[in-house]
Amino acid sequence: MEHRILCRGVEHGDSHGLKGTAGGRTSNRRRRPAYSYGLMRKMGAYLRSGITYLIAGLGTVGIATAAVVSSAIRPRGPFGERIMNGFGRLWVTVAGVRLEVSGLENIEEGTPYIVVANHRSNIDIMTLARALPIPIRFLSKKEVLQFPLMGAAMRGVGMVPLDREMGRKELASIIRSARLLVSEGRSLVIFPEGTRSITGEMLPFKYGAFFIAAQVGCPVLPVAISGTGAIWPPQSWVIKGGPVRVRVMPPIVLTKKDSRQSRPLAHQIRSDLIEELARI
């Protein structure tokens, strides 16, 4: 089963500098210097990025406001699902992402998961919010939740805060939050790398996501994301648009007794994701 979200693009043909004959005569058109095309492409990328930030930014403010209002009326209510999907749809569409999703047959309706995915770009979050047809929430850095409007919106829809200096107390808090989400039929998305990969090489996986899944007794759902690093590279504000492929892999069922196997499981799923990314 495959879902596609296609954004229309405009292809520009280059007719400059092509020599042709008309009545045996050669065209005298001058070639435009190669650097001018590079400059035009760069300026186009900057313009597109600015428009993307403007439209998506204004839309995000509207969505965040709706999230705050809805959570005040009905905390952790079902409107949060529309908020998440709307947020993902907005950014994916405006950024020019051509999204291809496969492997949805591996998702069992009504089953909550701990979703683990590779992390290459800021737009990974929006991509998963749009691609996965299940209610999801994200493990989010505590600093992000401190932003005035966005923080209130994220807390309102049930995002789970993550402290960089995570100890036993913080881990226990995340496990409690994960249990609450699972009891509500929602899934929790965790990026086991902990941060975006700048080089493109997948970073080592931290084992916390798998320990949490085992403690909660929730299946792990691995998801491979390909293409987002080229669309919105790390340490860059330029958004280029382009194809993104998301592959949902078969879930792995865990129980509490599997907690001690969290480290080897993290290594194994990382290897599986690397192999899957090579295929897609």
Order of alpha helices (4+ residues) and beta strands (2+ residues): beta-beta-beta-alpha-alpha-beta-beta-alpha-beta-alpha-beta-alpha-beta-alpha-beta-alpha-beta-alpha
